[in-house]
Amino acid sequence: MSVWNERYAGEEYHFGTEPNAFLVSQRAQLTPGMTCLAVADGEGRNGVWLAEQGLQVLSVDSSHVAQAKAKKLAQQRGVSMQFEQVDLMQWDWGTDKFDVVAAIFIQFAPPGLREQMFAHIKRCLKPGGLLLLQGYTPRQLEYRTGGPSQAENLYTEALLRKEFADMEIVHLREHDSVIREGTGHSGMSALIDLVARKPL
């Protein structure tokens, strides 16, 4: 995973230090004390924001370089959270463990691995738990303002409906919006947002 260590090297935060706008838009769903898994949380901008909302956050990522910066950001913001450097394909995600899973731009996973990750996400959520997911749609390949260059890693509404058919889909929307997240994601982007709840 040295490509990620390279990407996160240097003082600058590749995706900035501000939280993802979609995540912030879901603030009303969050209550202090909830347990939260921030998947592939990188330099911590989303995990730290979730901790600032009073959630008990576990921030996981494969890059030790990114996690060192995430820890520094948490310290600067005065929040405490847990960090674990993991290979998401080998890691034990647990069962019925989290109230919230934040999966923001986790599109490094090709189709086979993506299905495994989605299965892990569903398993690790507590009954009634919430998935907050944002990704890019295939139109993003035209914008080239961030995200993977492999079309098969991108999400469509039909794909997410099918993958999360066993959950209650609270909100699912494709839209084109300008995002400014450091140098990593900047400009007009083809996005898809999903809020889904695990059945009780």
C-alpha atoms as one frame of an Amber mdcrd trajectory, in Angstrom:
protein
   0.000   0.000   0.000   3.014   2.285  -0.416   1.065   4.254  -3.052  -1.111
   5.608  -0.215   1.888   6.389   1.971   3.334   8.336  -0.966   0.072  10.162
  -1.554  -0.177  11.200   2.090   3.510  12.155   2.479   4.380  15.778   3.270
   2.878  18.305   5.622  -0.145  19.162   3.494  -3.398  17.247   3.987  -4.134
  15.663   0.586  -7.924  15.802   1.068  -7.852  18.822   3.385  -8.814  18.926
   7.058 -12.476  19.847   6.664 -15.087  17.062   6.809 -16.919  15.768   3.760
 -19.977  17.960   3.000 -22.376  15.016   2.662 -21.281  13.694   6.061 -21.896
  17.120   7.640 -25.355  17.223   6.001 -26.262  14.102   8.025 -25.405  15.678
  11.395 -29.026  15.373  12.608 -28.716  11.557  12.459 -25.838  11.567  14.956
 -26.071  11.653  18.726 -23.230  11.849  21.241 -22.120   8.474  22.575 -22.804
   6.557  19.357 -20.065   4.150  18.305 -18.743   4.894  14.842 -16.394   3.219
  12.370 -14.682   5.559   9.891 -13.593   3.261   7.045 -10.372   4.108   5.162
 -10.349   7.390   7.069  -6.993   8.520   5.687  -5.705  11.696   7.300  -8.699
  11.779   9.625 -10.781  14.757   8.450 -14.042  12.786   8.718 -13.206  10.733
  11.799 -12.104  13.828  13.702 -15.304  15.674  12.780 -17.379  12.685  13.923
 -15.477  12.700  17.228 -16.225  16.418  17.537 -19.938  15.501  17.387 -19.419
  13.364  20.510 -19.219   9.979  18.785 -16.861   7.213  19.921 -14.853   6.860
  16.728 -12.599   4.089  15.504 -10.639   5.419  12.511  -9.095   2.686  10.355
  -6.728   3.007   7.415  -3.946   1.011   5.752  -1.484   3.924   5.644   0.623
   4.624   8.736   1.600   7.974   7.175  -2.065   9.009   6.928  -2.789   7.826
  10.466   0.086   9.826  11.937  -1.468  12.943  10.357  -4.941  11.937  11.565
  -3.641  11.624  15.147  -2.050  15.066  14.846  -5.342  16.532  13.572  -7.282
  14.937  16.448  -4.790  16.415  18.910  -5.068  19.876  17.330  -8.872  19.691
  17.518  -8.804  18.379  21.084 -10.727  15.148  20.486  -9.929  11.626  21.540
 -10.601   8.708  19.231  -9.178   5.296  18.464  -6.941   4.502  15.508  -6.055
   1.176  13.971  -3.806   0.541  10.969  -5.474  -2.337   9.138  -5.715  -4.204
   5.874  -9.486  -4.014   5.387  -9.518  -7.350   3.565  -7.853  -9.218   6.456
  -9.248  -7.232   9.395 -11.969  -8.536  11.698 -14.695  -5.904  11.378 -16.770
  -7.510  14.148 -20.516  -8.138  14.356 -23.271  -5.784  15.596 -20.580  -3.442
  16.867 -21.183   0.080  15.510 -24.119   2.519  15.500 -22.690   4.335  12.474
 -20.342   3.430   9.639 -18.924   6.338   7.627 -17.713   5.140   4.221 -16.637
   8.231   2.305 -14.904   7.623  -1.053 -13.773   4.061  -0.337 -13.575   3.318
  -4.054 -10.089   1.821  -4.122 -11.847  -1.573  -3.978 -12.575  -3.380  -7.274
 -15.908  -5.267  -7.572 -15.000  -8.540  -5.757 -13.394  -6.782  -2.814 -16.140
  -4.153  -2.773 -18.778  -6.854  -2.259 -16.750  -8.254   0.645 -16.396  -4.793
   2.168 -20.107  -4.081   1.835 -20.857  -7.427   3.529 -18.458  -6.530   6.380
 -20.095  -3.109   6.741 -23.558  -4.673   7.037 -22.347  -7.252   9.547 -20.483
  -4.786  11.775 -23.451  -2.410  12.085 -25.729  -2.896  15.079 -29.407  -3.549
  14.296 -30.852  -0.113  13.565 -27.346   1.155  12.750 -26.713   3.657   9.990
 -24.439   3.590   6.950 -23.376   6.987   5.571 -21.717   6.447   2.202 -20.606
   8.788  -0.548 -18.835   7.877  -3.748 -18.345   8.810  -7.366 -20.506   7.701
 -10.299 -19.031   6.727 -13.708 -19.571  10.288 -15.013 -16.713  11.282 -12.717
 -14.332   9.900 -15.362 -15.272  12.911 -17.514 -14.700  15.447 -14.722 -11.356
  13.972 -13.577 -11.478  15.955 -10.317 -10.630  13.014  -8.053 -11.433   9.372
  -7.504 -10.327   6.188  -9.230  -9.722   5.934 -12.967 -11.243   2.407 -13.117
 -14.895   2.621 -14.177 -15.736  -0.668 -12.421 -14.814   0.843  -9.029 -17.467
   3.563  -9.367 -21.037   3.379  -8.029 -24.424   3.668  -9.698 -27.805   3.955
  -8.046 -28.748   0.501  -9.350 -25.572  -1.023  -7.904 -26.104   0.455  -4.434
 -29.811  -0.468  -4.443 -28.880  -4.057  -5.224 -25.966  -4.269  -2.757 -27.986
  -2.785   0.121 -31.366  -4.343  -0.748 -31.391  -5.983   2.703 -31.215  -2.578
   4.419 -33.720   0.263   4.592 -32.595   2.861   2.059 -33.335   6.180   3.755
 -31.734   8.370   1.094 -30.080   7.613  -2.255 -29.237  10.341  -4.738 -26.922
  10.947  -7.662 -25.909  14.579  -8.195 -23.223  16.771  -9.713 -21.743  19.154
  -7.158 -18.581  21.145  -6.643 -16.454  19.777  -3.823 -13.280  21.234  -2.375
 -11.405  18.635  -0.357  -7.722  19.554  -0.515  -5.889  18.869  -3.762  -7.255
  15.318  -3.836 -10.888  16.158  -4.624 -11.415  19.553  -6.159 -14.015  20.858
  -8.586 -17.239  19.686 -10.216 -17.841  16.050  -9.283 -20.331  13.296 -10.143
 -21.428  12.050  -6.734 -23.793   9.538  -5.195 -25.004   9.671  -1.572 -26.465
   6.765   0.379 -27.991   6.675   3.848 -29.123   3.155   4.761 -30.314   1.617
   8.021 -29.783  -1.956   9.144 -33.102  -3.591  10.075 -33.797  -4.084  13.788
